[in-house]
């Protein structure tokens, strides 16, 4: 049914997740954002992450250090996003740094799978 490998599907999921996180970052740091749109975009991103986690659970070859590092980077970003959206903690520098870490970990992850 599917012609893509689990690795290709995971990279697609993580790419979509990174794009959603970038959108959330843009929405929240603008401060002229619609709160409901920010929450919706965040929920979409989290749903993508959950799907990717299930994919990793079902495919042991995806359970690598690089995948774990990306997931940890997402968790950090998600925590910072919640702090800004729901706790009035406007530490935008830490928030920006967490997004940058996600981008870096995604590049490392992609490179590691391309070596296989």
MARBA-3410 file (N, C-alpha, C, O; in Angstrom, 1 decimal):
116
0.8,-1.2,0.0,0.0,0.0,0.0,0.9,1.3,0.0,0.7,2.2,-0.8 ~ 1.8,1.3,0.9,2.7,2.5,1.0,4.0,2.2,0.2,4.6,1.1,0.4 ~ 4.5,3.1,-0.5,5.8,2.9,-1.2,6.9,3.6,-0.4,8.1,3.4,-0.7 ~ 6.6,4.4,0.6,7.6,5.0,1.4,8.0,4.1,2.6,7.2,3.4,3.1 ~ 9.3,4.2,3.0,9.8,3.4,4.1,9.4,4.1,5.4,9.0,5.3,5.4
9.4,3.4,6.5,9.2,4.0,7.8,10.1,5.3,8.1,9.7,6.2,8.6 ~ 11.3,5.2,7.6,12.2,6.3,7.8,11.8,7.5,7.0,11.8,8.6,7.5 ~ 11.4,7.3,5.8,10.9,8.4,4.9,9.6,9.0,5.5,9.5,10.2,5.5 ~ 8.7,8.2,6.1,7.5,8.7,6.7,7.8,9.5,7.9,7.2,10.5,8.2 ~ 8.8,9.0,8.7,9.1,9.7,10.0,9.8,11.0,9.6,9.5,12.0,10.3
10.6,11.1,8.7,11.3,12.3,8.3,10.2,13.3,7.8,10.3,14.5,8.1 ~ 9.2,12.8,7.1,8.1,13.7,6.6,7.3,14.2,7.8,7.0,15.4,7.9 ~ 7.0,13.3,8.8,6.3,13.7,10.0,7.1,14.8,10.7,6.5,15.8,11.1 ~ 8.4,14.6,10.9,9.2,15.5,11.7,9.4,16.9,10.9,9.5,17.9,11.5 ~ 9.4,16.8,9.6,9.5,18.0,8.8,8.2,18.8,9.0,8.2,20.0,9.2
7.0,18.1,8.9,5.7,18.8,9.2,5.7,19.4,10.6,5.2,20.5,10.8 ~ 6.2,18.6,11.5,6.2,19.1,12.9,7.1,20.3,13.1,6.7,21.3,13.7 ~ 8.2,20.3,12.5,9.1,21.5,12.5,8.4,22.7,11.9,8.5,23.8,12.4 ~ 7.7,22.5,10.8,7.0,23.6,10.1,5.9,24.2,11.0,5.7,25.4,11.1 ~ 5.2,23.3,11.7,4.1,23.7,12.6,4.7,24.5,13.8,4.2,25.5,14.2
5.9,24.1,14.2,6.5,24.8,15.3,7.0,26.1,14.9,6.9,27.1,15.6 ~ 7.5,26.2,13.7,7.9,27.5,13.2,6.7,28.5,13.0,6.8,29.7,13.3 ~ 5.6,27.9,12.6,4.4,28.7,12.5,3.9,29.2,13.9,3.5,30.3,14.1 ~ 4.0,28.3,14.9,3.6,28.7,16.3,4.6,29.8,16.8,4.1,30.7,17.4 ~ 5.8,29.6,16.5,6.8,30.6,16.9,6.4,32.0,16.3,6.4,33.0,17.0
6.2,32.0,15.0,5.8,33.3,14.3,4.5,33.9,14.9,4.4,35.1,15.1 ~ 3.5,33.0,15.2,2.3,33.5,15.7,2.5,34.1,17.1,1.9,35.2,17.4 ~ 3.2,33.4,18.0,3.3,33.8,19.3,4.2,35.0,19.5,4.0,35.9,20.4 ~ 5.3,35.1,18.8,6.2,36.2,19.0,5.7,37.5,18.3,6.2,38.6,18.7 ~ 4.8,37.4,17.5,4.2,38.6,16.8,3.4,39.4,17.8,3.4,40.6,17.7
2.8,38.8,18.8,1.9,39.4,19.8,0.7,40.0,19.2,-0.1,40.6,20.0 ~ 0.5,40.0,17.9,-0.7,40.5,17.3,-1.5,39.3,16.8,-2.2,39.4,15.8 ~ -1.2,38.1,17.4,-1.8,36.9,16.9,-3.2,36.6,17.5,-3.6,37.2,18.5 ~ -3.9,35.8,16.8,-5.2,35.3,17.3,-4.9,34.1,18.2,-4.3,33.1,17.7 ~ -5.2,34.2,19.4,-4.9,33.2,20.4,-5.5,31.8,20.0,-4.9,30.8,20.2
-6.7,31.8,19.4,-7.3,30.6,19.0,-6.5,29.9,17.9,-6.4,28.7,17.8 ~ -6.0,30.7,16.9,-5.2,30.2,15.8,-3.9,29.6,16.4,-3.5,28.6,15.9 ~ -3.3,30.3,17.4,-2.1,29.8,18.0,-2.4,28.4,18.7,-1.6,27.5,18.6 ~ -3.5,28.3,19.4,-3.8,27.1,20.1,-4.1,26.0,19.1,-3.6,24.8,19.2 ~ -4.8,26.3,18.0,-5.1,25.3,17.0,-3.8,24.8,16.3,-3.6,23.6,16.1
-2.9,25.7,16.0,-1.7,25.4,15.3,-0.8,24.5,16.3,-0.2,23.5,15.8 ~ -0.8,24.8,17.5,-0.1,24.1,18.5,-0.7,22.6,18.6,0.1,21.7,18.7 ~ -2.0,22.5,18.6,-2.7,21.2,18.7,-2.4,20.4,17.5,-2.1,19.2,17.6 ~ -2.3,21.0,16.3,-2.0,20.3,15.1,-0.5,19.8,15.2,-0.3,18.6,14.8 ~ 0.4,20.6,15.7,1.8,20.1,15.8,1.9,19.0,16.8,2.6,18.0,16.5
1.2,19.1,17.9,1.2,18.0,18.9,0.7,16.7,18.4,1.2,15.6,18.7 ~ -0.4,16.8,17.6,-1.0,15.6,16.9,0.0,14.9,16.0,0.1,13.7,15.9 ~ 0.8,15.7,15.3,1.8,15.2,14.4,2.9,14.5,15.2,3.4,13.4,14.8 ~ 3.3,15.1,16.3,4.3,14.5,17.2,3.8,13.2,17.7,4.6,12.2,17.7 ~ 2.6,13.1,18.2,2.0,11.9,18.7,2.0,10.8,17.6,2.4,9.6,17.9
1.7,11.1,16.4,1.7,10.2,15.3,3.1,9.7,15.1,3.3,8.5,14.8 ~ 4.1,10.6,15.1,5.5,10.2,14.9,6.0,9.3,16.0,6.7,8.3,15.8 ~ 5.5,9.5,17.2,5.9,8.7,18.4,5.4,7.3,18.2,6.1,6.3,18.5 ~ 4.2,7.1,17.7,3.6,5.8,17.5,4.4,5.1,16.4,4.7,3.9,16.5 ~ 4.8,5.8,15.3,5.6,5.3,14.2,6.9,4.7,14.8,7.4,3.7,14.4
7.5,5.5,15.7,8.8,5.1,16.3,8.6,3.8,17.1,9.5,2.9,17.1 ~ 7.5,3.8,17.9,7.3,2.6,18.7,7.1,1.3,17.9,7.5,0.3,18.3 ~ 6.5,1.5,16.7,6.2,0.3,15.9,7.4,-0.1,15.0,7.4,-1.2,14.4 ~ 8.4,0.7,14.9,9.6,0.5,14.0,10.9,0.7,14.8,11.4,1.8,14.9 ~ 11.4,-0.4,15.3,12.6,-0.3,16.1,13.8,0.3,15.4,14.7,0.9,16.1
13.9,0.3,14.1,15.0,0.9,13.4,14.9,2.4,13.5,15.9,3.1,13.1 ~ 13.8,2.9,13.9,13.7,4.4,14.0,14.1,4.9,15.4,14.1,6.1,15.7 ~ 14.4,4.0,16.3,14.7,4.3,17.7,16.2,4.6,17.8,16.9,3.8,18.4 ~ 16.6,5.7,17.3,18.0,6.1,17.3,18.2,7.3,18.2,17.3,7.9,18.7 ~ 19.5,7.5,18.5,19.9,8.6,19.3,19.5,10.0,18.6,19.0,10.9,19.3
19.6,10.0,17.3,19.2,11.2,16.6,17.7,11.5,16.7,17.3,12.7,16.8 ~ 16.9,10.5,16.6,15.4,10.6,16.8,15.1,11.1,18.2,14.3,12.0,18.4 ~ 15.8,10.5,19.2,15.6,10.8,20.5,16.0,12.3,20.8,15.3,13.0,21.5 ~ 17.1,12.7,20.2,17.5,14.1,20.4,16.5,15.1,19.7,16.2,16.2,20.3 ~ 15.9,14.7,18.6,14.9,15.6,18.0,13.6,15.7,18.9,13.1,16.7,19.1
13.2,14.5,19.4,12.0,14.5,20.2,12.3,15.3,21.5,11.4,16.0,21.9 ~ 13.5,15.2,22.0,13.8,16.0,23.2,13.8,17.5,22.9,13.3,18.3,23.7 ~ 14.3,17.9,21.7,14.2,19.3,21.3,12.8,19.8,21.1,12.5,20.9,21.5 ~ 11.9,18.9,20.6,10.5,19.3,20.4,9.9,19.5,21.8,9.2,20.4,22.1 ~ 10.2,18.5,22.7,9.6,18.7,24.1,10.0,20.0,24.7,9.2,20.6,25.4
11.3,20.4,24.5,11.8,21.6,25.1,11.0,22.8,24.4,10.6,23.7,25.1 ~ 10.9,22.8,23.1,10.1,23.8,22.4,8.7,23.9,22.9,8.2,25.0,23.2 ~ 8.1,22.8,23.0,6.7,22.7,23.5,6.5,23.3,24.9,5.5,24.0,25.1 ~ 7.4,23.0,25.8,7.4,23.5,27.1,7.5,25.0,27.1,6.7,25.7,27.7 ~ 8.5,25.5,26.3,8.6,27.0,26.2,7.4,27.7,25.6,7.0,28.7,26.0
6.8,27.0,24.6,5.6,27.5,24.0,4.5,27.7,25.0,3.8,28.7,25.1 ~ 4.3,26.6,25.8,3.2,26.7,26.9,3.5,27.8,27.9,2.6,28.4,28.4 ~ 4.8,28.0,28.2,5.1,29.0,29.2,4.7,30.4,28.7,4.2,31.2,29.4 ~ 5.0,30.6,27.4,4.6,31.9,26.8,3.1,32.1,26.6,2.6,33.1,26.9 ~ 2.5,31.0,26.1,1.0,31.1,25.8,0.2,31.2,27.1,-0.8,31.9,27.1
0.5,30.4,28.1,-0.4,30.2,29.2,0.1,30.7,30.6,-0.6,30.8,31.5 ~ 1.4,31.1,30.6,1.9,31.6,31.9,2.5,33.0,31.8,3.2,33.4,32.8 ~ 2.3,33.7,30.7,2.9,35.0,30.6,4.4,35.1,30.8,4.9,36.1,31.4 ~ 5.1,34.1,30.5,6.5,34.0,30.6,7.1,34.4,29.2,7.3,33.5,28.4 ~ 7.4,35.6,29.0,7.8,36.1,27.7,9.3,36.0,27.5,9.9,37.0,27.1
9.9,34.8,27.7,11.3,34.6,27.5,11.5,34.2,26.0,11.7,33.0,25.7 ~ 11.4,35.2,25.2,11.5,34.9,23.7,12.8,34.4,23.3,12.9,33.7,22.3 ~ 13.9,34.8,24.0,15.2,34.3,23.6,15.3,32.8,23.8,15.9,32.1,23.0 ~ 14.9,32.3,25.0,14.9,30.9,25.2,14.0,30.1,24.2,14.3,29.1,23.7 ~ 12.9,30.8,23.9,11.9,30.2,23.0,12.6,30.1,21.6,12.5,29.1,20.9
13.2,31.1,21.2,13.9,31.1,19.9,15.0,30.1,19.9,15.2,29.4,18.9 ~ 15.8,30.0,20.9,16.8,29.0,21.0,16.3,27.6,20.9,16.9,26.7,20.3 ~ 15.2,27.3,21.6,14.6,26.0,21.5,14.1,25.6,20.1,14.3,24.5,19.6 ~ 13.6,26.6,19.3,13.3,26.4,17.9,14.5,26.1,17.1,14.5,25.2,16.3 ~ 15.6,26.9,17.3,16.8,26.7,16.6,17.4,25.3,16.9,17.9,24.6,16.0
17.3,24.9,18.1,17.7,23.5,18.5,17.0,22.4,17.7,17.5,21.5,17.2 ~ 15.7,22.6,17.6,14.9,21.7,16.8,15.3,21.6,15.4,15.5,20.5,14.8 ~ 15.6,22.8,14.8,16.1,22.8,13.4,17.4,22.1,13.3,17.6,21.4,12.3 ~ 18.3,22.4,14.2,19.6,21.7,14.1,19.5,20.2,14.3,20.1,19.4,13.6 ~ 18.7,19.8,15.2,18.5,18.3,15.5,17.8,17.7,14.3,18.1,16.5,13.9
16.9,18.4,13.6,16.3,17.8,12.4,17.4,17.6,11.3,17.3,16.6,10.6 ~ 18.2,18.6,11.1,19.3,18.5,10.1,20.2,17.3,10.4,20.6,16.5,9.5 ~ 20.6,17.1,11.7,21.4,16.0,12.1,20.7,14.7,11.9,21.3,13.7,11.4 ~ 19.4,14.6,12.2,18.6,13.4,12.0,18.5,13.1,10.5,18.7,11.9,10.2 ~ 18.2,14.0,9.7,18.2,13.8,8.3,19.5,13.3,7.7,19.5,12.3,6.9
20.6,13.9,8.1,21.9,13.4,7.7,22.2,12.0,8.2,22.8,11.2,7.4 ~ 21.8,11.7,9.4,22.0,10.3,9.9,21.3,9.3,9.1,21.8,8.2,8.8 ~ 20.0,9.5,8.7,19.3,8.6,7.9,19.7,8.5,6.5,19.6,7.5,5.8 ~ 20.3,9.6,6.0,20.8,9.6,4.6,22.1,8.8,4.5,22.5,8.4,3.4 ~ 22.8,8.6,5.6,24.0,7.8,5.7,23.7,6.3,5.6,24.6,5.5,5.2
22.5,5.9,5.9,22.2,4.5,6.0,22.1,3.9,4.6,21.8,2.7,4.4
END
